[in-house]
Amino acid sequence: MLEPGLSDEIERLTKNLEPELVEFRRGLHRLPELGRHEHRTTRLVVERLEAAGLQPRVLSSGTGVVCDVPGPSGAPPTLGLRGDIDALPLPDMKNVPYRSRVDGVCHACGHDAHTAIVLGTALVLKELHDRDQLPSATRLIFQPAEELTPGGALDVLSDGETDGLERVFALHCDPRLQVGMAGFRAGPITAGADRIRVTMTGPGGHTARPHLTADLVFALGAVITGLPGLLTRLADPRSGLSVVWGQVHAGAAANAIPGSGFVEGTIRCLDQAVWEAVHRAVPELVRSLAVPFGVDVDVDMHTSVPPCVNDEAATNWFRAVATEVLGPEAVTDTEQSLGGEDFAWILGRTPGALVRLGVRSPEVVDSGDLHQGTFDIDESAIAVGVRLFSALASDEA
């Protein structure tokens, strides 16, 4: 439970900062930066934190920021709050004053809002610290390159920035939830994701005489249809395993069997053990499907992220804080997703939770989905996120 009156004080401080945070978010939206190129974003975050009297540090990879807000005892932080800062290589399709000015790049996943929320949290916590109202230290993590693989969460871990932390939390914009709400789920919330590319080569030949060569297109088809079916019989059906092909290329003429081709897609899974087992088993399964056709096969399995698994105790704690801050009507369960989230690497080291933050305006029935050039948020969600994170850091549970 928060100290009496502290929730109201956090709300007041957040309200005072809200216009600045909204404009900060819009500034990032106008000039978005792709992963590992977030130099301007990093500089702006550092400058604002330093102006508040804090001592931010840039990750050794060159982008991304970590900043500790001290507690009264001088002890190192045990709580971490993370927001990602990179944009996507998508054109901005919105007609708004803060539309992206960078061709082919926009914040289509809400990372600009995540950055503003973590920044606002740092500023609120610094105010509470200066008034001796902050019970313990907190680490704010502005993570780069979430949309890339390998992602920026590995940069954070490599720099040791989660060492000593006992719990780490992240918020993610959710256009399915109305602004003012937060969605919680213990256990797997997003999936492990591998990218798979199967390349085949053969002698090629005439389609009139497939028996005299290696029918490479037929072999590709056997893998395309056979691998998903095989995995449904080899993996626990409760694991949420999904194989979906995104592209296939082979040949250039209707009457010629090509000498090379490839198929590429993703393998996703909600269960950590199954995800690891599938990653090991798939290359051999692909080769066994292709053997009868006499083609040479190369299988490239690229690990993107593991499943993102929310710790039950940490999830329940954040849920209780959100209920106190927003009210029970604003707290809801949320669904699992087969999307990937590289916060999973951090949760694999330190217990915590990824929580979904409502960003859909009340008057909008369907605000679309993430990773679209039309994606936008109700900017009042920024203040909601700041209040949630600030209350979590101020709670003495």
N, C-alpha and C positions, 0 to 999 in steps of 0.2 A: 504493500500500500504506500502511496505517496504521502509525504508529510502534509498535514492540513494546509490548504491554501496554495500548495506548490503547483497543482495542476492549473489553477487560475493564473498564477504568475507565469507559467510557461505559455499559456494561451495569450496573455497580454504581451509578453516579449515577442512571441511569434507574429502577432498581429502588427506590431510596430515594424518588424522586418519584412513583412509580406510584400509590400510594393517593390522593395529592393530585390528580393528573391525572384519575383516574377520577371522583373526586367533583366536580371542576371540570366535567368533561363532563356529569355527571348534573345539575348545577345549570343548565347551558345547556339541557339536554333538558327540564327541568321548566318553564322559562320561555323558550321559543323566541321569536325575533323575525324578522319578515319583512324582506326586503331594503330597505335604506335606512331601516330603523327599528331597527337593532341597537345602540341606545344603551346599554342595560345591558351587553350583551356587550362592547362597546367599552370601557366603563368598567372592567369586571372585568379585562380583559386589560391595560389600562393600569396599573391598581393593582398587579397582580401583577408586572409587569415593573419598575415603579418600586421595588417592595419588594426586588427582586433587585439594585438599583443600576444599572438600565439607564435609558435616556432615550427612551421611545417617543413617537411623534407621531401624532396623529389626522389622517386624510386631510381635505382641505379640504371634501369633500362632507358631513362631519359624522359619519360612521361608518367603521369600519375603522381599522387601526393598522399602522404600520411602525416597526420597531425594529432598529437595528444593534448587533450584538455586535462590539466592536473586536478587531482583531488586534494582534500585538506591534509592528508597524511604524507603526501609525497611519494606514496607507493606507486609502482607502475600500473598501467591500466590492465584490467582483466576482462573488459568488455570492448568489443569492436563493432563498429557500424560501418557498413560498406555501401558505396554507390559507384556505378560504372559511368565512364565519361565519354565513350567513343560513339560515333555515328555509323550509319550504314551507307553503302554505295548504291543509293536509290535516289531518283529525282524527287524533289518536293512538289507535290501536286496540289497544295493548298493555296487558297487565295486569302492570305493573312498578311498583316504588316511585317511580321517577323519571319516570313518565308525564307528558306535557305537561299543565299546568294552564291553558293558553291555548286556549280553544275554537277549533277549526278550524285550529290551527297546530301543526306538529310538525317535528322534525328527521328527515325521512324519507329523507335522502340522505347522512347521516353527517357533515355539516359541523360538528356539535358535536365529533365525534372529530377532525376535521381541525384545528379550533381548539386543542384540547387537545394535539395532537401538535406543532404549531408552537410553542405556549407552552412545552411541555416541552423542546423543542429549544433554545429561547432560554435556558432555565434551565441546561441541561447545558452549553451553550457558554459561558455566563457563568462557570460553575465552572471550565471548562478554561482560559478566559482568565485568571482570577485565579491559576491555577497555572502560567501561561506554557506551556500545552500546546496552545493553539489557534494553528494556523499562519497564519491570515489572517482578515480580517473577514467577517462574514456578515450579510445583510439578511433579516429575518423579515417577511413580508407577511401580514397578517390582512385578507383582502379581503372587502368587503361585497358584497351584491346579486348573487351569482353566478347566482341563479335568475331574475333580471329581464333584460329587454332595453330599453334598453341596460344592460349589466351593469357590475358594480363593477370589473372589470379595466380598463375605460376610465377609471375614476376614478384608479386606480393609475398608469396611463400619463400621464394629464393632469397629475398632480402631479409627474411626472418621477421617480417612485420606482424605475424600472428603468434610468434613465440611468446609464451606467458599469458596469452588470452585464454579465458575459460569459456567464453561464449561469443559468437559472432552472428550478426543479423544483417539482412538486406531486405529492402523493399523493392518491388517491381510493379510498374504501372500495369493495370489491368482494365482495358476498355469495356469488359463485360460487367464490371462492378461500377455502380454509381458512386460519384465522388462523395467522400465522407465515410465510406465503408472500407473494411479491411477483411481479407480472406485468409484463413488459416488451414493448414493441413499438416499433421504429423506424419512422418515416414516419407516415402518417395513422392516428390512433387513435380520434378521434371526428370527427363530420361537421360540415360547414357546414350551417346551418339557416336557412331563410327561411320566414316565415309568409305565405301568400297568401290574399287575400280577393277574390273576383270578385263584383261587384254588377251586376245587370242590371235595366233598367227598360224598360217598353213600355206600350202603350195598354190592355192587358188585353182580355178579351172572353169570348165564349161558347165552350165546348168543342165545340159543334155546328158552329161556323164558324171553325176555326183559320186558314183561308186568308184571312180578312178582318182578321186582327190579327197580332200577333207572338207566336208560341208560346214564351213565356218559359221554361216548365218544360222543354220539349224542348231549348231552347238551353242551359240549364244542364246537362242531361244530356249534350249533345254535348261540353261543356267537361270535365265530370267524367270521361267515358270517353276523350275524344280527347287531352287534354293529356298524360297519362302515356304513351300510345302514341306520340305524336309525339316526345316526348323520348327514348324508347328508340332512335329512329332518328337522332336528331340529336346525341346525346352518346355519348362513348366508353363502351361497356358496362362497362369496368373501373373506372369512376369511382364506382360504388356509388350512382348517382343513384336517388332514391326520391321519388315523389309520392303522398301519402296524404291523402285528404279526411277531415276530422273532423266537419264539420256542413254541412247544406244546409237552407235554409228558403225556401219559396215557397208562397203560396196558402193558402186556408182552406176551399175547397169543391170537391167532385169535378167539378162541371160549370161551373166558372169558371176561365178562364185568368187568372192573377194579373198585376198590373201591375208587380210588383217581386219580387225574390228575391236570394238570395246563396248562395255556396258558399265554405267556408273550409277550409284544410288546411295542410300543411307540405311543403316541398321540401327534401330533404336530399342531401348529396353529400360524398364523401370526397376529391375532387380539387379543389384550389384553383382551377386555371384553368377547369375545367368549371363549378364553383360560380359563379364570376364571370360566365362566359358565359351560363349559364342565367338568372341574375338579370336580365341585360340582355334576353334573348330572350323570356322567358315572357310579358310583357304583350302583345307583338305576336302571339305564337302564340294566346293566348286570344282576342284580338280577331278574328283570322282565322277561328277556329272559330265565332265567334258571328255573323259578318257575314251569312251566308245567312238568318238568322232575323229580321233587321230590328230587333233590340233595341239599346238603348244599353248600353255596357259600361264599367265602371270597374274597373281592376285595381290593387289595393294590395299591393305587395311589401314586406314588412318584414324587413330583415336582422336576424337574431338574433345569430349567431356564424359566423365562418369555420371551415373544417376545422382541427382541432387536430393539428398535424404535429410529431412528435417528431424532434429532431435526432439523426442516427445516432451521432455521436461522443459526444454528451452521454448518450444512452441507454446506450451501451456502457460508459461510465464508471460510471454509477450501477449498472448491472447487475454490474459487477466488484466494486464496493463492497458491494453486497447479498450477493453470493456469499461474500465474505470475512466478513461480519458474521453472516449467517444460515445459510451453508452452501449448497453447490450444489443440494441436494435441495429447497431452499425457493424457488429462483428458477426461473421458468417464463415461457414466452411467453404473450401475451394476445391476444385477438381485437380486431378493429376493431368499433366501435359506431357506429350512425347517430344516437345521442344527441348533443346539443350540449354544449359545455363552453367557457365564456368565457375560460378560461386560454389559449385559442387566440389571443386578441388579444395577449397578452403574448408568446407564442411566435412571433408574427409579427414581433416587434421584436427579441427576444433568443433565441438558441438555448437549448434545454433539453428537458425531457421531462415528460410526465404519466405516472405509474406507478401501477398498481393494487395496492392493499393488501388482503390477505386478511382478512376479518372474520367468516367463518363458523365457528361452533364445531365442533370435531371430531365431536361426537356428533349433529350435525344434518346430515341428508342434503340437504334443500332449505330454505334460509332465506328464500325469496322473492326479490323484486327491489327495486331502489331505487324511490323515489317511491311507496311504499305505506305506509299508516298502521300496518302491522304490522312495518315494517322495524326491525331492531335489530342490534347488533353484539356480538361477543365482545370484552369490554373489554380483554382482554390485547393486542389489536391496537394499542392506544394506545402501549404501551411498545415494540412492534416498530417502529412508525412513528418514534418518537423516536430509537431506536437507529440506524435507517437514515439519517435526516436528520442526526443528530449526526456519524455516521461520514463522511457525504458532506462535511460542512463541515470535518471534521478531516483529510481525506485530502489529501495533498500532490501528487496526480497532475497 
